Amino acid sequence: MPINHEIKVLTKKQNLRLRVLKGHFATSHSHINYYIDVTMQKSRLSEAKAVAHELTGYYNASTIIDTILCLDGMEVVGTCLADELTKSGFVSINAHQTIYVVTPEHTTGSQLIFRDNTAPMIKGKNVLVLAASVTTGYTANAAVEAIKYYGGNVVGISSIFATVDECAGYTVRSVFNPNDLGDYASHPAHQCPQCAEGEKIDALVNSYGFSKI
């Protein structure tokens, strides 16, 4: 199947479809047989709101959140999620009775840092990590470490798509998972069965999208 052939997986989630490309893809940490395209969920307001609505149910009854830390360009979803939680009568313990939506800065060594003007939004705050996807968990784990380093309290990890139920000791909540695809597979590069069968890599992928080889 050519990788430019997009598959739209219908789900029971209102206003949400899972868009995927099937092939042989390489991330910085693994090889996968599906590229999960969450561009619309991250960029289109109606879909971002739908994602936020799905995730709100996990947190509006029992978890206090002061800050939403957005990874992978998830600021639109993060803002919608903050709005949903606020509308749900969510009570924050920070001084302004609101929810901060922040993005970390990445150093050349891929470390996550916060400048002096944003660090107060992490220190002493209950922080929810929001990612586009959690598969290997490397990025989410780095976020957890950064939050703890800056004195924050991690209260959970959420994403649009996730292949794991737990990361860095925290439950991962997602809108979609491999059950929505059936034959989704992720392997370390040296254990990739598609490579073993001589299949060429179709594209390099990351949180920004994919580039054909």
Buried (B, 14 or more C-beta within 10 A) or exposed (E): EEBEEEBEBEEEBEEBBBBBBBBBBBBEBBBBBBBBBBEBBBEEEEBBBBBBBBBBEBBBEEEBBBBBBBBBBBBBBBBBBBBBBBEBEBEBEBEEEEBBBBBBEEEEEEEBEBEEEBBBBBBEBBBBBBBBBBBBBBBBBBBBBBBBEBEBBBBBBBBBBBBBEEBBEBEBBBBBBBEBBEEBBBBEEEEBEBBEEEBEBBBBBEBEEBEEE
